[in-house]
Amino acid sequence: MATHSPSNRAALRTFVVVALSLVVISWFVPDIRRLWLPIGLLGYGTDSDGIVTTIDANSPAADAGMQLGDRVDLQLTPPQFRFAVISSPYVLAAGERVTFDLVHKGVHRTITLAAVPEPMTGVHKVLIVVDTALGIVVIALGAALVLLRPNPTTWGFFFFCLAIAPGTQDVVNSLPFPIPDVVFASGQLLVAAGAIGLLVFAFRFLHERVQGWRLVGLRTLPYVFILYAMLLMWSSYQTLWLGRPPAELLARIALVVAWLINLIALYAFVDTYLRLRGADRQRIQWVVIGFGISLAALSVVLFIGTELPNSPSESFDWIGLLGAVAPITFAYAIVRHRVIDVSFVVSRALVYGVLTTLLVGVFSIIDWFFTDYLRLARLGTIAEVVAVVAFGLWFNGLHKRVDTFIDATFFRQRHKAEVQLARVAVALPLAPTIGAVAHFIVEEPVHAMSLASAALFRRGRDGVFVREDSQGWDTSHLSRLDEGDVPLLVLAHSENGPLSLYDHGWRTEGVPLGPAHPVLVLPIIVRRELTAVVFYSAHLHGESLDPDEIKAIAGLAPGAAAAYDHLEAEAMQRRLDSMASENESLRTQLAEAQIQPA
């Protein structure tokens, strides 16, 4: 049915990813407002049960006579003030007044506090900007990965990024009722989804076939999500609507569960690292270190939020910076070491879409700055015209450089491999020996693209294809193709180009298994005859070859065909010369025999 077509699924996936990303970004980006309009603080803090645990000196709470051990009674507090008076109380702006009910030694009284502006140092302002920018970057990394290579692993990473993106949401949480409650409840569901996403990612990372305890863990995750989400929602309801026991107990249980999830995820990463050897370990060491730092930072943030809720928001901003370490180190490992192949096909349409979004953002800032901030509408119009002309000139000179810039800057390893294979394709027709041709079409792609295996089978004079060279194959593997391989050879011959073995199944016996299993066959055709076939595997960790890599490999075929044709012609010429020399020798011998006397 049309509703299940790949294009519809891709469109739905894009919509979901973009929508979730924008929703989460909209929660913390408004905090930029605090740079010029600080939020208002009431000067006290409570635990989840509503018991006052801290009171700042010279604060509205201290001036009103609040004491440690007092309890905020949410049941008698108007709904619009409940979110603002529990845990770490704050409101949208200084001077805003909050009315709530307070219980002091069994005596109820209603008090009204006028918020004072939060202290905002220059360092704190920089932290807010950096945290907000990092939050956008982290979410963009997760979204890009799941859009470029959608699978359970990347979806898990995406939800983890949504849940841990740096940045606070103090401004959104201080908006009028019921916005804070809705956002907070949605955030709790997102926290549960992010925790499960972290475990999915940790269990599946670099594991083509999930087995053993990892498989058991994956099968239990749906139930863990339900239970953890219920715990978080119950804890939130008990805290924000009832403000009484067992809210604090539930919060601490949720804290322990979060720590346990982080510990299990870290164990899975370390286990993966220890099972690898040599260069493979080096490729993922920064991923493991990055997740270790981020999970430790997140555990500290959860502890502070539960046990020290009235801590300065600056401390959350500092620790929030560490939360971005894991996604950034993982992105570095993808780009630098290709720990996951995300099929980096960065088209002009995608790049220009990003640039267009940037252009819209620039116009919005110009319009706000001149029209709303400086109230100079005419000057704003002139500035927008200048921006349009500048962007137009930039775009005109940019379109020929986009693909080269993206490949050379962001995907240097792949770009380097493609350049290397392009050089090999040019050099192939000049190969002086059959062995040199085999080296160029087997060993060069394996080393340049970090493939797990490759094998060349060349047709002999008897018509049988014999393995002539290979990487990642051993003596126990197939040495010659037989009758069962004829259909594949016919398909490869008719295709006259790379043939995916995902679409056309091939044998599983006699060939390498796992990441080294062949996934692509390249026919070498000379004078319309199939002279050789080369089988290539995926990358070392099982990631598939992307279209650009297949194209680079396909570029070797014409050069290999020309080399074989040239070498066969030279061999034939040598045979003809040998036959001519032999014929001349026989003619001489016959001539000498005829003139001998009887």
C-alpha positions as CSV (number, residue, x, y, z in Angstrom):
1,M,0.0,0.0,0.0
2,A,1.1,3.5,-0.7
3,T,0.9,4.5,3.0
4,H,3.8,2.0,3.7
5,S,6.0,3.2,0.8
6,P,9.6,4.1,1.7
7,S,9.0,7.7,0.8
8,N,6.0,8.0,3.1
9,R,7.9,6.3,6.0
10,A,10.9,8.7,5.4
11,A,8.5,11.7,5.4
12,L,6.8,10.5,8.6
13,R,10.2,9.8,10.2
14,T,11.5,13.3,9.3
15,F,8.3,14.9,10.6
16,V,8.6,13.1,14.0
17,V,12.3,13.8,14.4
18,V,12.0,17.5,13.4
19,A,8.9,18.0,15.6
20,L,10.4,16.4,18.7
21,S,13.6,18.4,18.2
22,L,11.8,21.7,17.8
23,V,9.6,21.0,20.9
24,V,12.6,20.3,23.1
25,I,14.6,23.2,21.8
26,S,11.6,25.5,22.5
27,W,11.8,24.5,26.1
28,F,15.3,25.8,26.8
29,V,16.0,28.4,24.1
30,P,13.7,31.0,25.8
31,D,16.2,31.1,28.7
32,I,18.3,33.5,26.6
33,R,15.8,36.0,27.8
34,R,17.5,35.8,31.2
35,L,20.5,37.7,29.8
36,W,18.5,41.0,29.9
37,L,15.5,40.0,32.0
38,P,16.6,37.8,35.0
39,I,13.9,35.5,36.5
40,G,12.6,36.3,40.0
41,L,13.7,34.3,43.0
42,L,11.8,33.8,46.3
43,G,14.8,32.8,48.3
44,Y,14.0,29.4,49.7
45,G,13.9,25.7,48.7
46,T,11.9,22.7,49.7
47,D,12.2,19.0,49.3
48,S,9.6,17.0,47.3
49,D,7.3,16.8,50.3
50,G,7.1,20.6,50.5
51,I,9.2,20.9,53.6
52,V,11.4,24.0,53.6
53,T,15.0,23.0,53.7
54,T,16.9,26.2,52.8
55,I,16.3,29.9,53.2
56,D,18.5,32.5,51.7
57,A,19.6,35.4,53.9
58,N,18.0,38.8,53.1
59,S,15.5,37.1,50.7
60,P,11.8,37.6,50.4
61,A,11.3,34.3,52.2
62,A,13.5,35.4,55.2
63,D,11.7,38.8,55.3
64,A,8.4,37.0,55.5
65,G,9.5,35.0,58.5
66,M,9.7,31.5,56.9
67,Q,11.6,29.0,58.9
68,L,13.3,25.7,58.2
69,G,10.8,22.8,58.7
70,D,7.8,24.9,57.5
71,R,5.7,23.1,55.0
72,V,4.2,24.5,51.8
73,D,0.6,23.4,51.6
74,L,-0.2,22.9,47.9
75,Q,-3.7,21.8,48.6
76,L,-4.6,25.3,49.7
77,T,-2.4,27.1,47.2
78,P,-4.0,28.3,43.9
79,P,-3.1,26.0,41.0
80,Q,-1.4,28.9,39.1
81,F,1.2,29.2,41.9
82,R,1.8,25.5,42.7
83,F,4.7,25.1,40.3
84,A,6.3,28.3,41.5
85,V,6.4,27.6,45.3
86,I,7.8,24.0,45.5
87,S,11.3,22.6,45.2
88,S,13.4,25.6,43.9
89,P,10.8,28.4,43.7
90,Y,11.1,31.1,41.0
91,V,8.9,33.2,38.8
92,L,9.2,34.8,35.4
93,A,10.4,38.2,36.5
94,A,11.5,40.2,39.5
95,G,8.6,42.0,41.3
96,E,6.1,39.3,40.5
97,R,4.1,38.3,43.6
98,V,3.2,34.8,44.6
99,T,0.6,33.8,47.1
100,F,0.6,30.4,48.8
101,D,-0.4,28.6,52.0
102,L,2.3,27.8,54.6
103,V,2.0,25.5,57.6
104,H,4.2,26.5,60.6
105,K,4.0,24.2,63.6
106,G,0.5,23.1,62.7
107,V,-0.7,26.7,62.1
108,H,-1.8,27.7,58.6
109,R,-1.1,31.1,57.2
110,T,-1.3,32.6,53.8
111,I,1.7,34.6,52.7
112,T,2.6,36.6,49.6
113,L,6.2,37.0,48.4
114,A,7.5,39.5,45.9
115,A,10.3,38.0,43.8
116,V,13.8,39.6,43.6
117,P,16.0,39.4,40.4
118,E,18.4,36.5,40.3
119,P,22.0,37.5,40.6
120,M,23.5,37.3,37.1
121,T,27.3,37.6,36.6
122,G,29.0,37.9,33.3
123,V,30.3,34.3,33.5
124,H,26.8,33.1,34.2
125,K,25.5,34.9,31.1
126,V,28.2,33.2,29.0
127,L,27.3,29.9,30.5
128,I,23.6,30.4,29.5
129,V,24.6,31.1,25.9
130,V,27.0,28.2,25.7
131,D,24.6,25.8,27.3
132,T,21.8,26.9,24.9
133,A,24.1,26.5,21.8
134,L,25.3,23.1,23.0
135,G,21.8,22.0,23.6
136,I,20.9,22.8,20.0
137,V,24.1,21.1,18.7
138,V,23.4,17.9,20.7
139,I,19.8,17.6,19.5
140,A,21.0,18.3,15.9
141,L,23.6,15.6,16.1
142,G,21.0,13.1,17.3
143,A,18.4,14.1,14.7
144,A,21.0,14.0,11.9
145,L,22.1,10.5,12.8
146,V,18.6,9.0,12.9
147,L,17.6,10.7,9.7
148,L,20.8,9.6,7.8
149,R,20.8,6.0,9.2
150,P,17.5,5.1,10.9
151,N,17.7,2.0,13.1
152,P,17.1,1.1,16.7
153,T,20.6,2.2,17.7
154,T,20.4,5.7,16.2
155,W,16.8,6.2,17.5
156,G,18.1,5.3,21.0
157,F,20.9,7.8,20.6
158,F,18.4,10.5,19.4
159,F,16.1,10.1,22.4
160,F,19.2,10.2,24.7
161,C,20.2,13.5,23.1
162,L,16.8,14.9,23.6
163,A,16.8,14.0,27.3
164,I,20.3,15.3,28.1
165,A,20.6,18.3,25.9
166,P,22.3,21.1,28.0
167,G,20.3,24.2,28.9
168,T,17.7,25.0,31.6
169,Q,14.0,25.7,31.1
170,D,13.5,28.2,33.9
171,V,11.6,30.7,31.6
172,V,9.2,28.1,30.3
173,N,8.6,26.7,33.8
174,S,7.7,30.1,35.1
175,L,5.1,30.8,32.4
176,P,1.4,30.9,33.4
177,F,-0.5,27.8,34.5
178,P,-0.8,25.1,33.0
179,I,2.2,25.5,30.7
180,P,4.8,24.5,33.3
181,D,2.9,21.4,34.4
182,V,2.4,20.2,30.8
183,V,6.1,20.8,29.9
184,F,7.3,19.2,33.1
185,A,5.1,16.1,32.6
186,S,6.3,15.8,29.0
187,G,9.8,16.2,30.2
188,Q,9.4,13.4,32.6
189,L,8.2,11.1,29.8
190,L,11.2,12.3,27.7
191,V,13.6,11.5,30.6
192,A,12.2,7.9,30.7
193,A,12.5,7.6,26.9
194,G,16.0,9.0,27.0
195,A,17.1,6.5,29.7
196,I,15.7,3.6,27.6
197,G,17.3,5.1,24.5
198,L,20.6,5.2,26.3
199,L,20.3,1.5,27.1
200,V,19.3,0.6,23.6
201,F,22.3,2.4,22.2
202,A,24.7,1.0,24.8
203,F,23.5,-2.6,24.2
204,R,23.6,-2.4,20.4
205,F,26.6,-0.2,19.9
206,L,29.0,-2.1,17.5
207,H,27.0,-5.4,18.0
208,E,25.7,-6.6,14.7
209,R,24.0,-9.6,16.4
210,V,22.8,-8.8,19.9
211,Q,23.2,-12.0,22.1
212,G,23.3,-13.1,25.7
213,W,22.6,-10.6,28.5
214,R,22.3,-7.8,26.0
215,L,19.5,-9.5,24.2
216,V,17.7,-10.2,27.5
217,G,18.1,-6.6,28.4
218,L,16.7,-5.3,25.1
219,R,13.6,-7.5,25.5
220,T,12.9,-6.2,29.0
221,L,13.3,-2.5,28.1
222,P,9.6,-1.9,27.1
223,Y,8.6,-3.0,30.6
224,V,11.3,-0.9,32.1
225,F,10.1,2.1,30.2
226,I,6.6,1.7,31.4
227,L,7.6,1.2,35.1
228,Y,10.1,4.1,35.0
229,A,7.7,6.5,33.3
230,M,5.0,5.6,35.8
231,L,7.4,6.2,38.7
232,L,8.5,9.6,37.3
233,M,4.9,10.7,36.6
234,W,3.7,9.5,40.1
235,S,6.6,11.4,41.7
236,S,5.8,14.5,39.7
237,Y,2.1,14.4,40.6
238,Q,2.9,13.8,44.3
239,T,5.4,16.7,44.3
240,L,3.6,19.3,42.2
241,W,0.0,18.7,43.0
242,L,-0.1,17.2,46.5
243,G,3.3,18.3,47.9
244,R,3.3,15.6,50.6
245,P,4.7,12.2,51.4
246,P,5.7,9.9,49.7
247,A,6.9,12.5,47.2
248,E,10.4,12.7,48.6
249,L,10.7,8.9,48.8
250,L,9.5,8.5,45.2
251,A,12.0,11.1,44.1
252,R,14.9,9.3,45.8
253,I,13.7,6.0,44.3
254,A,13.7,7.6,40.8
255,L,17.2,8.9,41.5
256,V,18.5,5.4,42.4
257,V,16.8,4.0,39.3
258,A,18.5,6.7,37.1
259,W,21.9,5.9,38.6
260,L,21.4,2.2,38.0
261,I,20.5,2.8,34.4
262,N,23.6,5.0,33.9
263,L,25.7,2.3,35.5
264,I,24.4,-0.5,33.3
265,A,24.9,1.6,30.2
266,L,28.4,2.4,31.2
267,Y,29.1,-1.3,31.9
268,A,27.9,-2.1,28.4
269,F,30.2,0.5,26.8
270,V,33.2,-0.8,28.8
271,D,32.4,-4.4,28.0
272,T,32.3,-3.5,24.3
273,Y,35.6,-1.7,24.6
274,L,37.3,-4.6,26.4
275,R,36.1,-7.2,23.8
276,L,37.8,-5.2,21.0
277,R,41.5,-5.5,20.1
278,G,44.2,-3.2,18.7
279,A,43.1,-0.4,16.4
280,D,39.4,-1.1,17.0
281,R,39.8,-0.2,20.7
282,Q,41.5,3.1,19.7
283,R,38.5,3.9,17.5
284,I,36.0,3.9,20.3
285,Q,38.0,4.9,23.3
286,W,36.8,8.5,23.2
287,V,33.2,7.3,22.9
288,V,33.6,5.3,26.1
289,I,35.4,8.2,27.9
290,G,32.8,10.7,26.6
291,F,29.9,8.6,27.9
292,G,31.6,8.0,31.2
293,I,32.0,11.8,31.7
294,S,28.4,12.6,30.6
295,L,26.8,9.9,32.7
296,A,28.8,10.9,35.8
297,A,27.7,14.6,35.2
298,L,24.1,13.6,34.7
299,S,24.1,11.6,37.9
300,V,25.5,14.6,39.8
301,V,22.8,16.8,38.3
302,L,20.1,14.4,39.3
303,F,21.5,14.3,42.9
304,I,21.6,18.1,43.2
305,G,18.1,18.4,41.8
306,T,16.7,15.8,44.3
307,E,18.7,16.6,47.4
308,L,19.8,20.2,46.9
309,P,17.0,21.7,44.9
310,N,17.7,25.3,45.9
311,S,21.3,25.2,44.5
312,P,22.3,28.2,42.3
313,S,21.2,27.6,38.7
314,E,24.8,28.4,37.7
315,S,25.9,25.1,39.1
316,F,23.4,23.3,36.8
317,D,24.8,25.3,33.8
318,W,28.4,24.3,34.6
319,I,27.6,20.6,34.9
320,G,25.3,20.8,31.9
321,L,28.3,21.5,29.8
322,L,29.7,18.0,30.6
323,G,26.4,16.4,29.6
324,A,27.3,17.3,26.0
325,V,30.6,15.4,26.0
326,A,29.1,12.0,25.0
327,P,27.2,13.1,21.9
328,I,30.2,15.3,20.7
329,T,32.8,12.5,21.2
330,F,30.5,10.0,19.5
331,A,30.1,12.4,16.5
332,Y,33.9,12.8,16.4
333,A,34.3,9.0,16.4
334,I,31.8,8.7,13.5
335,V,33.5,11.4,11.4
336,R,37.1,10.5,12.3
337,H,36.9,6.7,12.7
338,R,33.6,5.7,11.2
339,V,32.5,3.7,14.2
340,I,29.0,3.8,12.6
341,D,28.5,4.3,8.9
342,V,25.6,6.8,8.6
343,S,25.7,6.8,4.8
344,F,26.9,10.4,4.6
345,V,25.2,11.6,1.5
346,V,25.1,15.3,2.1
347,S,23.3,16.7,-0.9
348,R,23.1,20.3,-2.1
349,A,19.4,20.3,-1.2
350,L,20.3,19.5,2.5
351,V,23.1,22.0,2.6
352,Y,21.0,24.8,1.0
353,G,18.1,23.9,3.3
354,V,20.4,24.6,6.3
355,L,21.7,27.8,4.7
356,T,18.2,28.9,4.0
357,T,17.2,28.3,7.6
358,L,20.3,30.4,8.6
359,L,19.1,33.1,6.3
360,V,15.7,33.2,7.8
361,G,17.3,33.4,11.3
362,V,19.5,36.3,10.2
363,F,16.4,38.2,8.9
364,S,14.5,37.5,12.1
365,I,17.4,38.9,14.2
366,I,17.7,41.9,12.0
367,D,14.0,42.6,12.2
368,W,13.9,42.2,16.0
369,F,17.0,44.3,16.6
370,F,16.1,47.3,14.4
371,T,12.3,47.2,14.7
372,D,11.6,46.0,18.2
373,Y,14.8,46.9,20.1
374,L,16.0,50.1,18.4
375,R,12.6,50.9,16.9
376,L,14.2,52.0,13.6
377,A,12.0,50.2,11.0
378,R,13.4,52.0,8.0
379,L,17.0,51.2,9.0
380,G,16.0,47.6,9.5
381,T,14.6,47.4,6.0
382,I,17.9,48.7,4.6
383,A,19.8,46.1,6.7
384,E,17.6,43.3,5.3
385,V,18.2,44.5,1.7
386,V,22.0,44.5,2.3
387,A,21.7,40.9,3.8
388,V,19.7,39.7,0.8
389,V,22.3,41.0,-1.6
390,A,25.2,39.6,0.4
391,F,23.6,36.2,0.7
392,G,22.7,36.2,-3.0
393,L,26.3,36.8,-4.0
394,W,27.5,34.2,-1.5
395,F,25.1,31.6,-2.8
396,N,26.1,32.3,-6.4
397,G,29.7,31.5,-5.8
398,L,29.0,28.7,-3.3
399,H,27.1,26.0,-5.2
400,K,30.1,24.6,-7.0
401,R,32.1,24.2,-3.8
402,V,29.4,22.7,-1.5
403,D,30.0,19.0,-2.0
404,T,33.8,19.3,-2.0
405,F,33.8,21.4,1.1
406,I,31.5,19.1,3.0
407,D,33.4,16.0,2.1
408,A,36.9,17.5,2.7
409,T,35.9,19.2,6.0
410,F,33.4,16.9,7.8
411,F,34.1,13.5,6.3
412,R,37.8,13.6,5.7
413,Q,38.4,9.9,6.0
414,R,35.8,9.0,3.4
415,H,37.0,11.9,1.1
416,K,40.6,10.7,1.4
417,A,39.6,7.1,0.5
418,E,37.6,8.2,-2.5
419,V,40.6,10.3,-3.7
420,Q,42.9,7.4,-3.2
421,L,40.7,5.0,-5.2
422,A,40.3,7.7,-8.0
423,R,44.1,7.7,-8.2
424,V,44.2,3.9,-8.3
425,A,41.6,3.9,-11.1
426,V,43.8,6.2,-13.2
427,A,46.9,4.1,-12.5
428,L,45.3,0.7,-13.2
429,P,45.6,0.7,-17.0
430,L,49.4,1.1,-16.5
431,A,49.7,-2.0,-14.2
432,P,52.7,-4.0,-15.4
433,T,51.6,-7.4,-14.1
434,I,48.6,-9.4,-13.3
435,G,49.6,-9.3,-9.6
436,A,49.7,-5.5,-9.7
437,V,46.1,-5.4,-11.0
438,A,45.1,-7.7,-8.2
439,H,46.8,-5.5,-5.6
440,F,45.0,-2.4,-7.0
441,I,41.5,-3.9,-6.9
442,V,41.7,-5.9,-3.7
443,E,44.2,-4.5,-1.3
444,E,43.8,-0.8,-2.0
445,P,40.0,-0.7,-1.4
446,V,40.3,-2.8,1.7
447,H,42.9,-0.4,3.2
448,A,41.5,2.8,2.0
449,M,37.9,2.1,3.1
450,S,38.6,-0.1,6.1
451,L,36.7,-3.1,4.6
452,A,36.6,-6.4,6.4
453,S,37.5,-8.5,3.3
454,A,37.8,-8.6,-0.5
455,A,38.5,-11.5,-2.9
456,L,39.4,-11.6,-6.7
457,F,38.3,-14.5,-8.8
458,R,39.8,-14.5,-12.4
459,R,38.7,-16.8,-15.2
460,G,41.3,-19.3,-16.4
461,R,41.7,-20.8,-19.9
462,D,39.4,-23.6,-18.8
463,G,36.6,-21.1,-18.0
464,V,36.8,-21.7,-14.2
465,F,37.0,-18.7,-11.9
466,V,39.9,-19.2,-9.5
467,R,40.7,-17.1,-6.4
468,E,43.8,-15.1,-7.4
469,D,44.1,-12.7,-4.5
470,S,42.2,-11.9,-1.3
471,Q,42.1,-10.0,2.0
472,G,40.2,-11.4,5.0
473,W,39.8,-14.8,3.4
474,D,41.8,-17.9,4.5
475,T,42.7,-21.2,3.0
476,S,39.5,-22.8,4.3
477,H,37.4,-20.5,2.2
478,L,36.3,-20.9,-1.4
479,S,39.2,-21.2,-3.9
480,R,37.2,-21.5,-7.1
481,L,33.6,-20.8,-8.2
482,D,31.5,-23.8,-9.3
483,E,28.3,-24.4,-11.2
484,G,26.2,-23.1,-8.3
485,D,27.8,-19.7,-8.8
486,V,26.9,-19.4,-12.5
487,P,23.6,-17.5,-11.9
488,L,25.4,-14.8,-9.9
489,L,28.1,-14.6,-12.6
490,V,25.4,-14.2,-15.3
491,L,23.7,-11.4,-13.3
492,A,27.0,-9.6,-12.7
493,H,27.9,-9.9,-16.3
494,S,24.5,-8.5,-17.4
495,E,24.6,-5.7,-14.8
496,N,28.0,-4.6,-16.1
497,G,28.5,-2.7,-12.8
498,P,28.4,-3.3,-9.0
499,L,25.8,-5.8,-7.9
500,S,24.5,-5.8,-4.3
501,L,24.4,-9.2,-2.7
502,Y,21.8,-7.9,-0.3
503,D,19.4,-7.9,-3.2
504,H,20.8,-11.1,-4.9
505,G,21.6,-13.6,-2.2
506,W,24.8,-15.6,-2.5
507,R,26.2,-18.7,-0.8
508,T,26.9,-18.7,3.0
509,E,29.2,-21.8,3.0
510,G,32.8,-21.5,2.0
511,V,32.9,-17.7,2.5
512,P,33.8,-15.5,5.4
513,L,31.0,-14.8,7.9
514,G,30.2,-11.7,10.0
515,P,31.5,-8.4,8.9
516,A,33.8,-10.1,6.3
517,H,30.8,-11.6,4.5
518,P,30.7,-10.4,0.9
519,V,28.0,-7.8,0.2
520,L,29.0,-6.5,-3.2
521,V,30.4,-8.1,-6.4
522,L,32.2,-6.1,-9.1
523,P,32.4,-7.6,-12.5
524,I,35.5,-7.0,-14.7
525,I,34.4,-7.2,-18.3
526,V,36.9,-7.3,-21.2
527,R,35.7,-7.2,-24.8
528,R,32.1,-8.2,-23.6
529,E,33.4,-11.2,-21.8
530,L,33.4,-11.6,-18.0
531,T,37.1,-11.9,-17.1
532,A,37.0,-11.5,-13.3
533,V,34.8,-10.8,-10.4
534,V,35.7,-9.1,-7.1
535,F,33.7,-9.6,-3.9
536,Y,33.8,-6.9,-1.3
537,S,32.5,-6.9,2.3
538,A,31.1,-4.1,4.4
539,H,33.3,-2.1,6.8
540,L,35.2,-3.7,9.7
541,H,32.3,-3.2,12.1
542,G,29.6,-4.4,9.7
543,E,28.4,-0.9,8.4
544,S,27.2,-1.1,4.9
545,L,28.9,0.6,1.9
546,D,27.2,3.9,1.1
547,P,26.4,4.9,-2.5
548,D,29.5,7.1,-2.9
549,E,31.8,4.3,-1.7
550,I,30.1,1.9,-4.2
551,K,30.6,4.4,-6.9
552,A,34.3,4.8,-6.0
553,I,34.8,1.0,-6.1
554,A,32.9,0.8,-9.4
555,G,35.4,3.3,-10.9
556,L,38.1,0.6,-10.6
557,A,36.4,-1.7,-13.1
558,P,37.2,0.2,-16.4
559,G,40.9,0.5,-15.4
560,A,41.1,-3.1,-14.4
561,A,39.5,-4.2,-17.7
562,A,41.9,-2.0,-19.6
563,A,44.8,-3.5,-17.7
564,Y,43.7,-7.1,-18.3
565,D,43.1,-6.3,-22.0
566,H,46.5,-4.7,-22.3
567,L,48.3,-7.5,-20.4
568,E,46.5,-10.2,-22.4
569,A,47.4,-8.5,-25.6
570,E,51.0,-8.3,-24.5
571,A,51.0,-12.0,-23.6
572,M,49.4,-12.9,-26.9
573,Q,52.0,-10.8,-28.7
574,R,54.8,-12.6,-26.8
575,R,53.2,-15.9,-27.8
576,L,53.0,-14.8,-31.5
577,D,56.6,-13.6,-31.4
578,S,57.6,-17.0,-29.8
579,M,55.7,-18.9,-32.5
580,A,57.2,-16.7,-35.2
581,S,60.7,-17.3,-33.9
582,E,60.0,-21.0,-33.6
583,N,58.6,-21.1,-37.2
584,E,61.7,-19.3,-38.5
585,S,63.9,-21.8,-36.7
586,L,62.0,-24.7,-38.3
587,R,62.2,-23.1,-41.7
588,T,65.9,-22.7,-41.3
589,Q,66.3,-26.3,-40.2
590,L,64.3,-27.5,-43.2
591,A,66.3,-25.3,-45.6
592,E,69.6,-26.7,-44.3
593,A,68.2,-30.3,-44.5
594,Q,67.3,-29.8,-48.2
595,I,70.8,-28.7,-49.3
596,Q,72.6,-31.5,-47.5
597,P,74.1,-34.1,-50.0
598,A,72.4,-37.4,-50.1
